[in-house]
Amino acid sequence: LMAVYSWQLTLLVWACFVPLAVALPKLQRRLAGVYATVRERIGDLLGAVSESVVGAQTVRAYAVEDRTAERIDAAIDRHYRSAVRAQKTTVLVFTSGELVAALANAAVVVAGVLLGIGGHGLTAGKLVAFLFLVTLFIAPVQVASEALSEAQNALASFRRVLDVVDAEPDVADPAGGSPLPP
């Protein structure tokens, strides 16, 4: 529908989104990596806290409270740093969509005014209608960039669960064990 109003402006809008379309797969891989690291750090943190709680008597008996506290503090710090890195990457993805949207709107206004002044049949009403269509075009792109971040976070969590499920147990079942009654 945008092309009906102005094919030149339609090409301009598409040209604004080409760099985002090229960069998005790279950003997606980067998001997957940082969220996977966050999930690993959460696992490390929960493991450290769990071991200190379950083994509290042993920790007190051997007087290793300071070492245990340092281990938990280090796990918290590693988790914090990975979470900040993940949020920075998320912000990069989200703002890149917003930046491209703003650039497309600004380019349409400037080019639309120049086309109108140049006598290419673009009236002020058509330009306003075209800007409305651009807004309709941009809204799903912005939602998709936000959904991409959430999807990568969920996938990292799912992969972490699968890693735990697929982990080999430390203690193997004895060979030739007897079957249990129903």
C-alpha positions as CSV (number, residue, x, y, z in Angstrom):
1,L,0.0,0.0,0.0
2,M,2.9,2.3,0.7
3,A,4.1,1.8,-2.9
4,V,0.7,3.1,-4.2
5,Y,1.4,6.5,-2.5
6,S,5.1,6.7,-3.4
7,W,7.3,4.0,-4.7
8,Q,10.4,6.2,-4.0
9,L,9.5,6.6,-0.4
10,T,8.7,2.8,-0.1
11,L,12.2,2.0,-1.4
12,L,13.6,4.5,1.1
13,V,11.9,2.8,4.0
14,W,13.0,-0.6,2.9
15,A,16.6,0.7,2.5
16,C,16.5,1.9,6.1
17,F,15.6,-1.6,7.3
18,V,18.2,-3.5,5.2
19,P,21.1,-2.9,7.7
20,L,18.9,-4.1,10.6
21,A,17.9,-7.2,8.6
22,V,21.6,-8.0,8.0
23,A,22.7,-7.3,11.6
24,L,19.8,-9.2,13.3
25,P,21.2,-12.7,12.9
26,K,24.5,-11.6,14.4
27,L,22.7,-9.9,17.3
28,Q,20.6,-13.0,17.7
29,R,23.7,-15.3,18.1
30,R,25.2,-12.8,20.5
31,L,22.0,-12.7,22.6
32,A,21.9,-16.5,22.7
33,G,25.5,-16.6,23.9
34,V,25.1,-14.0,26.7
35,Y,21.8,-15.6,27.9
36,A,23.4,-19.0,28.0
37,T,26.2,-17.6,30.2
38,V,23.7,-16.0,32.5
39,R,21.9,-19.4,32.9
40,E,25.2,-21.1,33.7
41,R,26.1,-18.4,36.3
42,I,22.7,-18.8,37.9
43,G,23.3,-22.5,38.1
44,D,26.7,-21.9,39.7
45,L,25.2,-19.5,42.1
46,L,22.4,-21.8,43.2
47,G,24.9,-24.6,43.5
48,A,27.1,-22.6,45.8
49,V,24.3,-21.5,48.0
50,S,22.7,-24.9,48.1
51,E,26.0,-26.6,49.1
52,S,26.6,-24.1,51.9
53,V,23.0,-24.5,53.2
54,V,23.0,-28.3,53.0
55,G,26.5,-28.6,54.4
56,A,26.2,-25.9,57.0
57,Q,27.2,-28.3,59.8
58,T,30.2,-29.4,57.9
59,V,31.2,-25.8,57.1
60,R,31.0,-24.9,60.8
61,A,32.8,-28.0,61.9
62,Y,35.8,-27.3,59.7
63,A,35.6,-23.5,60.3
64,V,35.5,-22.7,56.6
65,E,32.8,-20.1,56.8
66,D,35.0,-17.4,55.3
67,R,36.0,-19.6,52.3
68,T,32.3,-20.5,51.8
69,A,31.2,-16.9,51.9
70,E,34.0,-15.9,49.4
71,R,32.8,-18.7,47.1
72,I,29.2,-17.4,47.2
73,D,30.3,-13.8,46.8
74,A,32.4,-14.8,43.7
75,A,29.4,-16.6,42.2
76,I,27.2,-13.6,42.9
77,D,29.7,-11.3,41.2
78,R,30.1,-13.6,38.1
79,H,26.3,-13.8,37.8
80,Y,26.0,-10.0,38.2
81,R,28.6,-9.3,35.5
82,S,27.0,-11.8,33.1
83,A,23.5,-10.3,33.7
84,V,24.8,-6.8,33.0
85,R,26.4,-8.0,29.8
86,A,23.1,-9.7,28.8
87,Q,21.1,-6.5,29.5
88,K,23.6,-4.4,27.4
89,T,23.1,-6.7,24.5
90,T,19.4,-6.6,24.9
91,V,19.4,-2.9,24.9
92,L,21.6,-2.9,21.8
93,V,19.0,-5.1,20.0
94,F,16.0,-3.1,21.1
95,T,17.5,0.4,20.4
96,S,18.7,-0.7,17.0
97,G,15.1,-1.3,16.0
98,E,14.1,2.0,17.5
99,L,16.9,3.8,15.8
100,V,16.1,2.3,12.4
101,A,12.4,3.3,12.9
102,A,13.3,6.9,13.8
103,L,15.7,7.0,10.8
104,A,13.0,5.7,8.5
105,N,10.5,8.3,9.7
106,A,12.9,11.2,9.4
107,A,14.0,10.1,5.9
108,V,10.4,9.8,4.8
109,V,9.6,13.3,6.0
110,V,12.7,14.9,4.4
111,A,12.4,12.9,1.1
112,G,8.6,13.4,1.1
113,V,8.9,17.2,1.4
114,L,11.6,17.2,-1.3
115,L,9.4,15.1,-3.6
116,G,6.4,17.4,-2.9
117,I,8.4,20.5,-3.6
118,G,9.9,18.9,-6.7
119,G,6.4,18.4,-8.2
120,H,6.4,14.6,-8.1
121,G,2.7,14.5,-7.2
122,L,3.2,14.0,-3.5
123,T,0.8,16.2,-1.6
124,A,0.9,16.9,2.1
125,G,-2.1,14.6,2.7
126,K,-0.4,11.7,0.8
127,L,2.8,12.3,2.9
128,V,0.8,12.1,6.1
129,A,-1.0,9.0,4.9
130,F,2.4,7.5,4.0
131,L,3.8,8.3,7.4
132,F,0.8,6.5,9.0
133,L,1.6,3.5,6.8
134,V,5.2,3.6,7.8
135,T,4.2,3.6,11.5
136,L,2.0,0.5,10.8
137,F,5.0,-1.1,9.1
138,I,7.4,-0.2,11.9
139,A,5.3,-1.4,14.9
140,P,5.7,-5.1,14.2
141,V,9.4,-4.7,13.7
142,Q,9.8,-3.1,17.1
143,V,7.7,-5.8,18.7
144,A,9.8,-8.5,16.9
145,S,13.1,-7.0,18.2
146,E,11.7,-7.2,21.8
147,A,10.3,-10.7,21.3
148,L,13.7,-11.8,19.9
149,S,15.3,-10.9,23.2
150,E,12.7,-12.7,25.3
151,A,12.9,-15.8,23.0
152,Q,16.7,-16.0,23.3
153,N,16.3,-15.8,27.1
154,A,13.7,-18.6,27.1
155,L,15.8,-20.7,24.7
156,A,18.9,-20.4,26.9
157,S,16.8,-21.5,29.9
158,F,15.4,-24.5,28.0
159,R,18.9,-25.5,26.8
160,R,20.2,-25.3,30.4
161,V,17.3,-27.6,31.6
162,L,18.2,-30.0,28.8
163,D,21.9,-30.0,29.8
164,V,20.9,-30.9,33.4
165,V,18.6,-33.7,32.2
166,D,21.2,-35.1,29.8
167,A,24.0,-35.0,32.4
168,E,25.5,-38.3,33.3
169,P,25.1,-39.2,37.0
170,D,28.2,-39.2,39.2
171,V,27.1,-42.5,40.7
172,A,26.1,-45.3,38.4
173,D,23.4,-47.9,39.2
174,P,24.9,-51.3,40.1
175,A,25.0,-53.7,37.2
176,G,22.6,-56.6,37.4
177,G,20.5,-55.0,40.1
178,S,17.2,-56.7,41.0
179,P,14.0,-55.3,39.7
180,L,11.7,-53.6,42.2
181,P,8.2,-54.8,42.8
182,P,5.4,-52.8,41.2
